[in-house]
Amino acid sequence: MYEEGIEIIAIGFGGADVEFLRLIATSDESAFLISSSEIGSAFENIAQELVESSGNDLKLGGLSFFLRR
């Protein structure tokens, strides 16, 4: 999928394995560990980024505040 230009976003919560999220995401910046109370907000932000992006150029900068390293 990576070679086809598909951005893979991995979102986990609770006891999710951050390293696994990073492994399956397109990049470390596309892996997010959030609290269960942030799920709705996270998907709202993803939807907004998709709407604002053009073509295959998905920008995830607006979601970076969810990343917990």
URJOQUI-V201457 format. One record per pair of residues at least 4 apart in sequence whose C-alpha atoms are under 6 Angstrom apart, sorted by the first residue. I is the first residue (numbers start at 1). J is the second residue. D is the distance in whole Angstrom. If there is no record, write none. Layout:
BEGIN
I & J & D
I & J & D
END
This chain:
BEGIN
1 & 6 & 6
2 & 6 & 6
7 & 26 & 6
8 & 25 & 5
8 & 26 & 5
9 & 25 & 5
9 & 30 & 5
10 & 21 & 5
10 & 25 & 5
10 & 31 & 5
11 & 32 & 5
11 & 33 & 6
12 & 16 & 5
12 & 33 & 5
13 & 33 & 5
13 & 34 & 5
13 & 35 & 5
13 & 36 & 6
21 & 31 & 5
22 & 28 & 5
22 & 31 & 5
25 & 30 & 6
25 & 31 & 6
32 & 66 & 6
32 & 67 & 5
33 & 67 & 6
33 & 68 & 6
38 & 42 & 6
49 & 53 & 6
53 & 58 & 5
END
